């Protein structure tokens, strides 16, 4: 279970979304029209709005009930990913997995994702 403040999750989504649009060369409306957003359009209409996209994301992907797994559950762990500038989450994940510490190149990880966006 990766713990991040809900407002922070939504802000991160929009930052990634903007970068994805830039890399893949599509508009908000084109993303909204994509087949993966059929459910969103059925509920919120055919025209994109940031408000409706946020509502849909909060109802589905970022629904607190879907991402709130108590660490008391068997084989469940909690990782604090609130601060993306520190390596706290990576350090905690390594400790859980029993891996030695290695420096993480977060810029390289981000670039891999951005390259993926270009192929969307």
N, C-alpha and C positions, 0 to 999 in steps of 0.2 A: 504494500500500500504506500504510494508516494503521496506525502502530505504537502499540499500547497494551498495557500489561502485562495478561496473561490474567486475573488475579484482578480487576483494575480493570474489564475488560470485563464480567465477570459481575456485579460490584457495580453497574455502570451499568445493565445490563439490568434488575436487580431494582428499582432506583429508578424507571426508566421504566415498568416493569410496574405498580408500585404507583400511580404517577400516572395511567397509562392506565386502571386499574381505577376509580380515583376519578372521573376525567372521564367515562368511558363507563358507569359504574354497573354493573359486572359483578363476579362473584366469581372466585376462582381456578378453582373447579370449572367455572363457565360457560365460562371461557377454555379450559380443558382439554377441554371437550365440543365446542368449536367445530370445524367441519370441517377447518380448517387444521392441527389437532392430531391428525388420524386416525392418522398414523404413530406419534406419541408414545404414544397410547393403545394401539395394537396392540403396542407393545414393552413399555410400562411399566404397562399396566392402566388400567381405567376411572376410578380414583380419583386426583385430583390430590394430589401431594406436591411440596414445594419441591425435595426431593432429586432426585426423578425428572425434574422439569422442568429442573433444572440439568444433569442427565446428558444429557437430550435436546438441550438447547441446546449443550452442549459437544461433542456428537457431530455436530451439524449446523451451525448458524449460526456458532458460535464454535469450530469445530474448527480447531486451529492449522495443520493441513495445508491447509485451505482459504483461510486468511487470511495465510499466510506466503509472500509473493512476494518473491524476492530483488530488490533494487534494481538488480542487474546485468542483469536481463532488459531487452530492448529496450523503449523507451518506458514504462518503469516508474519510479516515483519513490516515495520514502518520506517520509511526513509524520508528525511526532511529535505525537500527540494525547493524550499522557499527562496533560498539565496543562490542564484545561478552563477554568481561570480566566485563563490567559494567552491571548494571540492567536497563539501560536507556529504552530499548525496552519494558521490562516487566512493568516498571513504567508507560510508556506512554499507553500501552495496558490496564492496570488496570484503569487508569484515564478515558480512552474512555469508558470502560465497567462499570465504576462506582463501581469498586471493591476496597475493602480496600487493603492496601499493605501487602503482605506476602513475606517472604524471599523465594527466588527461589533456588532450588538445581539443578543447571545446570548439574552437574555430574550425578545425578540420572536420569534426562531427557535423557542425552546422553546414559546412560546404557540401558534404555528402548529401544531406537532405536537400539543399538548394539544387544540386545537380539532378536529383530525383524529380524535383518540381518541374524542371525543364522538359521532362518526358511525359508530363501529364497531358 
